């Protein structure tokens, strides 16, 4: 079994779906694991020589659509690499945790929006009531002026 450590550097390598992207292309590998090396991801892989070399070539050639990669460095690795299914399970949990956090944030945003909508409705009612009052005042004024004109013509 061959093991390798792949360091990916670039302007945009976080929050672009990189771990899921890598896992989706790790079909032939026995093991894969990712972690952050400073602010950039590092990938540990284990598998047959052809599978590892093919994966390394893919990492150098492909990337998630919004990722901005400037460098991919590869070196041998002697340590433990997580089994692919174990990594997959862990990654699913990490992604679910991110989704849960995002949902809570969205829920709070929706509460804020609902409050804003209630305030806007109240403001609209106030403007409508004010407009109705102005219309009635204007109507009274016009009616009075018309009466005066009618009296003057008689």
N, C-alpha and C positions, 0 to 999 in steps of 0.2 A: 504494500500500500504506500502511495505517495501522499505526502502532506505539503501544503503550501500556505503561506500567509500573503494575502493580497491587500495592499494599502491603496486606497482611492482618495485622491486629493482633487479639490476643485472649488469653484465659487459657490456652487449650489449642489450639495450632495446630501443634505439633511432635509427631512420632510418632503421627499420627492417619491417615496415608495420604493426606495432602493433595496431594502431588505426583502420585500415581497418580490421585487423584480428578480433578484438573485436566486431566491428560493425557487421561483417558477422555472428557472433554467438549470437547476441542479439535479435534474432527473437521474443522471448517470453516476452521481457522486454517492459515496457511502455516508459521508458526514459533511456538514457545513455549519458554520457558526459566525455570527457577526458581532462586532462590538465597536465602540468608538475609540479611535486612536486620536487623542486631542479632540478636535472637532470634526474629524473626517472618519469615515467608516473603514474598518479593517475586516477582512473576510478570511476565515480559516477554512480550508477544504481538505477533504481526504477521499481518496478513491484510487482506482487504477490509474496508471500513468496516462493512458489515452484520455480518460475521463477528466482528469485534473488539467491536462494540457488544453483540452478542448474548452473547458470552463474558463481557464485563464485567457485564452484567445477571445472568447465571447465577452468577458469583462472589459478587455481592451477595446473591442470593436463596438459594443452595444451599451446602451444606458437608457434609463427611464426618459421619457420625452422631455421633461422640464429640467433634468439634471444638467449641470455644467461641470464637466470633468476636465482637469488639466493634466493629470498624471495618474498612471497606474503602475505601482511598483510591486514586484513579486520576489519572494525569497522562500527558501526552504523553511520548514517548521517541524520541530521535534515533539511538541507537546500534544495534549489531548485535544481532539476535535469532537464536538457534540454530534451524536447520531442525527441524521437528517430528520427523522420523524420526531425526535425530541426537540430539535430546533424549531421544527414546524409548529409543534404544540406551543412552545414558549412564545414564538412570534405571534401566533394567533391570540394568546393571552395579552401580549403587549398591545396589539392592535385593538383588541376589545377594550382595554383600559383607556386607550386614546379616544376611542369612539364614545365611551361612557363619559369621559371628561368633556368632550365636545358637546354631547347631548345636554349635559348640565348647563354648560355655557349658553347653548341655544335656548334652553328653557328659560334662563334668566333674561336673555335678550327678548324673548317673546313676552314675558311679564312686563318688561319695560315698554315694549311697543304697545301692548294693550293699555297700559297706563297713559301713554302718549295719545292713543286713539280716543280714550275717554275724555281727556282734556280737550282734544280737538273738537269732539262732538259737543262738549259743553260750550266751547268758544263759538262754534257754528250756531248753536241755539241762541246764544246771547246776541250774536250779530243779526240773526233772523228776527229775533224779538225786537231788537233796536230798529231794524229796517221796517218791520211792521208798524212800529210806533211812529216812525218818520212818515211812512205812507199815510197813516191815519191822520197825522197832524197836517200833512200836505193836502189831503183830501178835504179836511175841515176848512183849511185856509181857502182852497179853490171854491168850495161850496159857498162860503161866506162872501167871497169876491163876486161870484156869479149872482148871488142874491142882491148884492149892492148894485151891480150893473142892471139887473132886471128892474129894481126899484127906480133907478135913474132913468130908464127908458120909458117908464109909465108916466 
